[in-house]
């Protein structure tokens, strides 16, 4: 079944609730009798098709937002697929696993499941899409979530989708059992275009287009959503421009850093020349290849300069080639699978944190580094300036994709201890004032209540004739 046929089928069936199925979970525990200002706490279903915090910002978002919403008195049931979310132990937060076929798991990605693994037509759709070079998870997770929520009608006050944007989530409160609020961190169409621009030949371009075919679905779904949250003004403009969402439906709620965890600690020794960056994937958008090239230039004047990358070492691709070409095998280290405490100490130990991305919808690594008091060099790609702040005040800012500018800014900071100290202090103050998870939870809950109020008003007035 094609994505277009799936959309048509779901539109016809939107008013038909599914019965209870084997994936139905228990109702979430009731929250306190009253919330802030006497309002009843909300029962929230938070959906995430890929929620592990170690493989991207979406998992970090789910982890911290769910915790802070629960601390405000709400109950949050995170409903996720593989890799499953890792959540903090917090009263009011639970996890319901909604398994896919996990086709991209390690150590056997793009695997073909055994015959007895298939459970229904959604599984067949998932495998068929993978076999033809597409990425099925946003669509197939949305279909499973639709079935799951319909079987649990009345158990949630609001459904919050974390950028799935699948056809299964269309149909309104009558289909999902509660009004829908959706977070779009940034349009994936931006990633698609950057990868197309970097493609070496027509075969690679064809592969990229097929992989990102799901973005056509996401555009169609986004235009029909009643309430969209995003994390920055830059992302809001991209959503309006690239996805065609009406500006009045898109609301900015900045996210932030865990400022209790990411905090300064003078007892952690600073390692001369250490530069830290985060890059979870070897894709053009992250700009890591430009940072590697900048390091090669930098070491001519700062021989101790070296780079620690939080992420998996690529064996092939542009970053691996750049490391070999520049002779930096001993100057670039990759670390993966470290604990939160180890990550924080790694950032604290660096003389500089760097965000070399060509584009970011927000940039959690920038906010987290600033929260530790580590001075930041960052590009001006996407929303990064909204997080990092003015050049020379809270960071050093450089144009995206410019290795020479990166090398110059890094060298300037390595040579000036006073500037490092001043930027580090100002950076933490900026994060504390603007970008905390508690502030994000408060702003998000306000939009939940607006969605609930709209749905209640619609029920009172009835359908339009």
N, C-alpha and C positions, 0 to 999 in steps of 0.2 A: 504494500500500500504506500503510495506517495504521500509526502507531507501535505500537498494540496487536497488529496482525497481524504486524508485524516481530518483536516480542518472542516471540510464539507460535512463529513459524517458527524463530527462533534457538534457542529452547528445545528444539525437536525435533531440530535439527541440531547441538547442542552437542558431541556426541561424534564428529562427522565432521570430520576435519581437511581443510583446503583444500590443494590442490596448489600447487606453485610458480607464481607469476604474474609478470606484467611488472613489478610494483612490488617484487619481492623485491630486497633489498639485500645487500651483502657482510656476512659475519660480522664483528663488532667484533674489533679486535686484542686478543690476550690481555694481561692485566695482569701485574704482577710476580708472582713465584712465591709470595709470601706477603704478607699484609697486616698490619695492627696486631695485636699479640699472637699472631702466627703464623697468623692466619686468612687463607684464600685471598681475594684481592680479588674483588669481584663484577662481573659483566657486567650492566649495567642498561639496560633500554629505558625511556626517559622520554618519555611521550606528552603532546602538547599540541596541542589542536585550533586554538588561536589563540595564537601565541607571540611576536609582535613586542613587544619591551620598551617601545616607544613608544606602545602602544595599550592599556596596562593592566598591572596588577600580576602577572598570570599569566606574562607574558613575562619580567618581571624575575625572578620566581621561578625559571624554567627556566634562565635565563642564569647566575645566580649559584650556584644549587644544583649545576648540572652541573659548573661549574668547581671548586667546593670538593670535590665527591665525587671528581673526578679527582685533585685534589691529595692526597687521602687514599689514593690508589693504585687506585681502582676505574676501570673503563672505562664510559663513558656514551655511549650512542647516543640522541640526541634525535630523535624521529620526530614531525614536525609538519606542519601545513597552513598555508595562507596566512592572514594575513601570516606568513611564515616567521620562526622564531626568529633572533635575532641573538646569536651565541655568542662568548664570549671565546676567543682563540687559546690553547689549553691541550692539552698532550699527554693523550690519553685521552678527549677529547670530540669527537664527530663529529655531523653533522647528516644525516638522511635525510629528503628531502622527499616527503610523501605528499599530492599535490595534490588539492584540491577543484576545483569549478568557479569558485571565487573570485567569488561572486555579489555581494559587498558591496564590491568594490574601488573605489577612486577612479580616474578621475573619473566612472565609470558604475555606481554602486551599484544593486542590484535589477535588474540587466541580464538579458535573455533570451539564453542562449548560442546560438551558431550550431549548425546540425544536426550538423556534423562534430566538435563538441566533446564530444558524448555518447559515453561509453565503455561504460557498462553500466547496470543497473537502479538502482544507487545514485545515479548522476548524475540519472536521471529522478526519483527520490524527492526529491533535493535541490531540483531546480527546482520540482517540484509543491508541495512544502511552502512554498517562498518565494512562489509564485503565490497561495497561499491565506492569506498573511499570517503564516505561522509562521517560526520560526528553525530551520533544519534541521541546522546544523553539528555540534552534539554527537552526534546520532544518526548522521549519515552518516560523520563522521570515525571513530566507534567501529566501524562496519561495515568501513571500509577498513583500519583498524588490525587488526581481528580477522583479516581475510584475510591481511594482510602478516605478522603474527606467526605464524599457523598455517603459513605457507610457510617459516618460518625456525625451526621448532621445534628446541630444544636449543641455540640460539645465545645465549640470555640466562638468567641466574639468577633475575631478578626483573623484573616489568613494573610501572612506576610511572605511574599515570594522573593527570594534572594537571587534575582537575575536569571531565573529559568526561562521565562518568556516563551513558554510552550503553549501549543494550541489547547492542551488539556485544561488550562487555567482560565479559559474564556467561558462566559456564560453567566457571570455575576453571582450574587449571594445565593440565588436559587439553585445553582449548580454545585457550588463549593460548600454551601451551608453557612457561609459568613462572608462579609464584604472583604474584598481583596485590596491590599496595598503592596506595591512592588518596588523593590530597590533595583536601580540600574546604576552600577558603579561607573561604567562608561560604555558606550556602544562598542560591541565587538567588531563592528564594521571598520573601526579605526585600526584594530589589529590586522584585519584582513587586508586593508589597503597597504599598510606598511610591509606586510609579508609579500604582497604582489610586487611592490616597488623593489624589493630586495631579491626577487626571484631571478635566477640566472638564465633560464630558458623557458620555452613555451611549455615543456613538460612539467616543470616546477609550477608555473603559473596555473596550469590546468589542475594540478593536484591541490593547490591552495584554494582555488575556487570551489572544488568539490568538497573539501574539508569544511569550508566555511559556508556551505550551502544553507545551514541552519539559520544564518543571519537573515535570510529572506523571511522565514517564519517569525523571527524575533521582531522584525520591522512591523509585520502585520499585527502581531499581538500587541506590541507597544502602543500602536495608534488607537487601540480599543480599550486601553486601561483607564480606569477612572482616577487613579491616584498613583503618581510615580514619585519616589524619593530618589535623590541622588546626593553625592557627597561633596560637590563643589560647583561653583558657578561655571567653570569651564566645561564640566561634564553636562551641566544643564543645557548649555548652548549646543553641545554636540548631539544631545538627545533630540533637541528640537530640530536641528539641521539635518542630521543623518537619519533619524528614525521617523521624523515627521510628526512627533507628538505635539499636541497643542501646548503652548507655553504655560497656560493657566493650570495645567494638570501636573506640572513638574515642580517639585519643591526641594530646596537644598537643605539638607541636614548634615553638617560636617561630622565626620567620625574623628577618631583620635588615637592617642597612645594610652596604654596602661601606665599612668604616671607614678603609680606605687611601685611597679616592677621596674620600669625604665626610669631610673633616677640616678643622680650622680653618686659616686662612692670614691672618695679620695684614697681609700686603702688599696684600690686596684691600680697596679703599676701601669703607667703609660709606656708603650713600647715605641721607641723612636722609629719613625718612618712608616708606621703601620697605617694603612688605609683600608677601611672596611666598606663593603657594599653587599647588597642582597640581590640575587638574580636567580629566581626559581626555574628559569627555562632559558635555553639558548635561542632566543627569538630577537629579531631586529628591534622590536619596540623597547627592549630593556637597555639597549645601547652599551652593553658590556664590551663589545669589540672596540668601541671608541675609548673606553677607559683603559683597556689593555694597551692600545697604541699610545695613549697619553703617558702611561707608566714607563714605556720604553724611552720616551723623550725626557721624562722627569728624572730618571736614574742617571742621566748624564751629569746632572748637577747635584742630585741627592742619592748617592749610591745605596743608602740604607732603605730607600723607599721600597715598599713591597705591598702587595694586595692580598687581602683575605676576602674570599667570596663566599657568602652564605648561600649554598646551593650545590647542585650536583655538577661534578666536573664533566664537561662535554668531551667525548673522545673524537668526534668529528665536527665539522661545521666551522663557521667563521671565527668563533672565539678560539677554538683549539688551533686553527691555522695561524691566527694572529700571535698566540703565545709561542708557537714554534718558530714562526718567522722572525719574531723580535728577540728570540733567545731568552724568554722569561720563565722557563720551566721551574726554576728555583725561586722565582720572585712572585709567583701567583699560586696561592693555596686555596683549595676548595674545602669547605666543611659542610657536612650534612648530618642530619639526625641528632643535633645537639639539643639539650634541654633549654627551657626558657632562661634559667639562671646562667647557663653557659653562654647563651646568646647575648644577654645583657652585659656580662663581664667582657665578652669579646668586643662589643661596641665601646665599652668604657675604656678598654685598653688601647684603643686606636687614637692616633693623633688627629685623624680626619675620618669622617663618614662621607660617602659619596653616593649620589643618586644620578647616574649618567643617562637615564631613560630619555628616549625620543618623545615619549608621551606617557602620562599617567593621569588616571581619573581622579586620584587624590595623592597617594604616596604615603602609605603607612611607614615604610622604612625611614623616610625623612622625619616624620613626626616622632618616631621612637628614638632615633639617634639624637634629635634635638632635646628630647626629654631627659636623656642621660647627661646632657651638658657637653656632648661631643660636637665640635664645630663641623659645619656641613658645607660641602661643595655640591651644588645641584644645578641641573639644567633648567631651562625655562619651558620645558615641554609640557603641554597640557595644563593641568591644575597645580603643578609643582610650585609655582610662585605663590599661589594662594596659601600653601602650607608653609613653605620655607621662609616667606617674607622677603623684604627688600634686600637687594644686593648691598653688601657692606654693613648692614645693620644686624641681621640675624643669620646670614649665610653669605657665601660667595656664589653668585649666579653666572652661568655661562650658557651660550646658545647650544641647543641640542645637536648632536652629531659632529661636534667640533673638538677633535682630539687635542689640537694645539691650545685652545682656550682652556680645556680641562687641565692640561699639563701646567699652564701658567698659573691657574688658580690654586692648584695643589701645591706647587712650588712656593707660591706666596705664603700660604698658610704654614707649610713646614718650616719656613724661615722666620716666622714671626710668632713667638710664644704669646705675646700680649694680645695679638689679634685673635689667636685661637681661644684664649681665655674669654675675651670680650664677646665673640660670636657664640661661644658655648653657653655663657650665662644668659645672653639675650634670647637664644633659641629656646632654652627651657622655659623662660618666662612667657614666651609666645605660646608654647604648647599649653601651659597651665591655664592661660587666659582664654584660649580658643578651642582647643582640641582634646577633650577628655571623653571617655566613654560614658560617663554619667550624663554629660551634656547631650551626647548623641541619643541616649535612651529617653531623656525627657522630651527632646524634640520629636523623636519617632513616635512616642506614645501620644503626643498631641495630634499627630496625623491619623493614628489609629482611631482616636475618638471622633475625629471629623468624619472618617469613613463609616463608623458605626452610626453616627447621627444622620448621615446621608441615606444610609440603607433604611433606617427607621422612618425617616420622612417619606421615602419612596413607598414603603409599605402602607403608610397612612393614606397617601394620595392615590395609590393604586396605579395600575398601568395606564399609559396614555392611549387614547383612542385614535 
